[in-house]
Amino acid sequence: MTSYNITELVTPSWLTSPEGGDNAWQLTAATLVGLQSVPGLMVLYAGLVKRKWAINSAFMAFYGFAATLIVWVLYAYRAAFGYQWIPILGVPGQGVSMEFMLQQAALPTANIVANYGMATMMYFQFVFAAITVVITAGAFLERMNFLAWMIYVPLWISLSYTVGAFSVWGGGFLFQYGVLDYSGGYVIHLSSGTAGFIGAYWIGPRLQADIEDNRPNNIIMALVGAGILWLGWNGFNGGDPYTASTDAGVAVLNTNVAAATSLIVWTILDYLYYGRPSIIGAINGMITGLVAITPAAGFVAGWGAICLAIGSGSVPWFTMNIVHKKVAFMKKFDDTLGIFHTHFVAAIVGGCGTGIFATAEGVAAFALNAPGGAVAGNGRQVGIQIVGALFIIGWNIFWTSAILLFIKYVMRIPLRMKDADLLIGDMAIHGEEPYVFGDSFNIEGRLMDVEKGEDPDMIGGHTKRHGPNGAVVDEIKQD
């Protein structure tokens, strides 16, 4: 019978840090980030899409969160944060043995040690992996085949996310090169923005009627999701020092300052251009502010966070409201929720801005041996940040394309739902409705109409919207 040192198992010497509370804070931060996906992005997506897609959109986020966790503990965590195998990837391995989960947390290739157990570190890193693929889903909503999504998630986490995480955070070649990414501006937002944009092309567009009439079904629900996302970001950026340090507090404060500033800038631009403020625009501004501050959170001073947020509230606004509508090339990519603008463009603003505004003190407080950015006399950091961005973009373009084409042409699974199912939505895909205040409408009857070539929502040149019981509640004349 094996004997154990009970005291060392229960309260090992490394569990108590000089600052105190590291394990408690790290688990709290991880939970906050987890809440950003479940239920944060679930209800945000469900509120922003058309009523007939509320369940499917929330379910894509729900499934993505669950599937990522299983892949993560079986092999992906150690591929992203373990011992180096090649300069862009660690050695894959299981993380479910009790011996592994109880040992002190360490990122061996990056030479980082934390004052809590490996199980805490593994869960903390999981919620970042999960939200990355869930963000990607925002570009695929309202038409991606759910079976294709079920296969896409574990493949993308395995072949794309792990490489970005190891290269930038786990001690890989971008980490050694000096790329600064405090909490995932590149690893999470640039990769999800790239994958979402490219994936939208391969999957194909929504129905034209859904593109033209894309009114959200529940803006209040979307606001609830946005609020969870905003406050959950305290764990997103505040947890990445891996300790309850003063720099964690700086990261949290800068995160909120950037979100607020970017929201205000976006709202002002909406007012100036459209003549009215938009709550959906404000949500986008909040998100772009959070994304842009993510690579810089604890590196920059408060004024640097405000400067970044001015950029994140204006540059993505311009690409979404002007460029996307006027450049023909952009119309080939049906990015449902504008993930390219809110994550890809905002991550570029934040990543390059980190190269400008990172202070030497902030970088040192994060325990990195780097000279800071241009404001600290190191203008070369901007070039380093650009190199890091180009690698993440290129890797994700290739592997997102390869995975989706593999699913479509090798596995013979369609990436896009049938038009007949797209006309109906949740009831055709899941047999469920998001809001049922009375008897559900007759799904079999509507399917028969579609099979006969009759669009139940398009009769006499009018788009008909159905209430919970299937009754037509209003009509929109088609030009």
Rosetta blueprint (number, residue, H / E / L):
1 M L
2 T L
3 S L
4 Y L
5 N L
6 I H
7 T H
8 E H
9 L H
10 V H
11 T L
12 P L
13 S H
14 W H
15 L H
16 T L
17 S L
18 P L
19 E L
20 G L
21 G L
22 D H
23 N H
24 A H
25 W H
26 Q H
27 L H
28 T H
29 A H
30 A H
31 T H
32 L H
33 V H
34 G H
35 L H
36 Q H
37 S H
38 V H
39 P H
40 G H
41 L H
42 M H
43 V H
44 L H
45 Y H
46 A H
47 G H
48 L H
49 V L
50 K L
51 R H
52 K H
53 W H
54 A H
55 I H
56 N H
57 S H
58 A H
59 F H
60 M H
61 A H
62 F H
63 Y H
64 G H
65 F H
66 A H
67 A H
68 T H
69 L H
70 I H
71 V H
72 W H
73 V H
74 L H
75 Y H
76 A H
77 Y H
78 R H
79 A H
80 A H
81 F H
82 G L
83 Y L
84 Q E
85 W E
86 I E
87 P L
88 I L
89 L E
90 G E
91 V L
92 P L
93 G L
94 Q L
95 G L
96 V L
97 S L
98 M H
99 E H
100 F H
101 M H
102 L H
103 Q L
104 Q E
105 A E
106 A E
107 L E
108 P L
109 T L
110 A L
111 N L
112 I E
113 V E
114 A E
115 N E
116 Y E
117 G E
118 M H
119 A H
120 T H
121 M H
122 M H
123 Y H
124 F H
125 Q H
126 F H
127 V H
128 F H
129 A H
130 A H
131 I H
132 T H
133 V H
134 V H
135 I H
136 T H
137 A H
138 G L
139 A L
140 F L
141 L L
142 E L
143 R L
144 M E
145 N L
146 F H
147 L H
148 A H
149 W H
150 M H
151 I H
152 Y H
153 V H
154 P H
155 L H
156 W H
157 I H
158 S H
159 L H
160 S H
161 Y H
162 T H
163 V H
164 G H
165 A H
166 F H
167 S H
168 V H
169 W L
170 G L
171 G L
172 G L
173 F H
174 L H
175 F H
176 Q H
177 Y H
178 G L
179 V L
180 L L
181 D L
182 Y L
183 S L
184 G L
185 G H
186 Y H
187 V H
188 I H
189 H H
190 L H
191 S H
192 S H
193 G H
194 T H
195 A H
196 G H
197 F H
198 I H
199 G H
200 A H
201 Y H
202 W H
203 I H
204 G L
205 P L
206 R L
207 L L
208 Q H
209 A H
210 D H
211 I H
212 E H
213 D L
214 N L
215 R L
216 P L
217 N L
218 N L
219 I H
220 I H
221 M H
222 A H
223 L H
224 V H
225 G H
226 A H
227 G H
228 I H
229 L H
230 W H
231 L H
232 G H
233 W H
234 N H
235 G H
236 F H
237 N H
238 G H
239 G L
240 D L
241 P L
242 Y L
243 T L
244 A L
245 S L
246 T H
247 D H
248 A H
249 G H
250 V H
251 A H
252 V H
253 L H
254 N H
255 T H
256 N H
257 V H
258 A H
259 A H
260 A H
261 T H
262 S H
263 L H
264 I H
265 V H
266 W H
267 T H
268 I H
269 L H
270 D H
271 Y H
272 L H
273 Y H
274 Y H
275 G L
276 R L
277 P L
278 S L
279 I H
280 I H
281 G H
282 A H
283 I H
284 N H
285 G H
286 M H
287 I H
288 T H
289 G H
290 L H
291 V H
292 A H
293 I H
294 T L
295 P L
296 A L
297 A L
298 G L
299 F L
300 V L
301 A L
302 G H
303 W H
304 G H
305 A H
306 I H
307 C H
308 L H
309 A H
310 I H
311 G H
312 S H
313 G H
314 S H
315 V H
316 P H
317 W H
318 F H
319 T H
320 M H
321 N H
322 I H
323 V H
324 H H
325 K H
326 K H
327 V L
328 A H
329 F H
330 M H
331 K H
332 K H
333 F L
334 D L
335 D L
336 T L
337 L L
338 G L
339 I H
340 F H
341 H H
342 T H
343 H H
344 F H
345 V H
346 A H
347 A H
348 I H
349 V H
350 G H
351 G H
352 C H
353 G H
354 T H
355 G H
356 I H
357 F H
358 A L
359 T L
360 A H
361 E H
362 G H
363 V H
364 A H
365 A H
366 F L
367 A L
368 L L
369 N L
370 A L
371 P L
372 G L
373 G L
374 A H
375 V H
376 A H
377 G L
378 N L
379 G L
380 R H
381 Q H
382 V H
383 G H
384 I H
385 Q H
386 I H
387 V H
388 G H
389 A H
390 L H
391 F H
392 I H
393 I H
394 G H
395 W H
396 N H
397 I H
398 F H
399 W H
400 T H
401 S H
402 A H
403 I H
404 L H
405 L H
406 F H
407 I H
408 K H
409 Y H
410 V H
411 M L
412 R L
413 I L
414 P L
415 L L
416 R E
417 M L
418 K L
419 D H
420 A H
421 D H
422 L H
423 L H
424 I H
425 G L
426 D H
427 M H
428 A H
429 I H
430 H L
431 G L
432 E L
433 E L
434 P L
435 Y L
436 V L
437 F L
438 G L
439 D L
440 S L
441 F L
442 N L
443 I H
444 E H
445 G H
446 R H
447 L H
448 M H
449 D H
450 V H
451 E H
452 K L
453 G L
454 E L
455 D L
456 P L
457 D L
458 M E
459 I E
460 G L
461 G L
462 H E
463 T E
464 K E
465 R E
466 H E
467 G L
468 P L
469 N L
470 G L
471 A L
472 V E
473 V E
474 D E
475 E E
476 I E
477 K E
478 Q L
479 D L
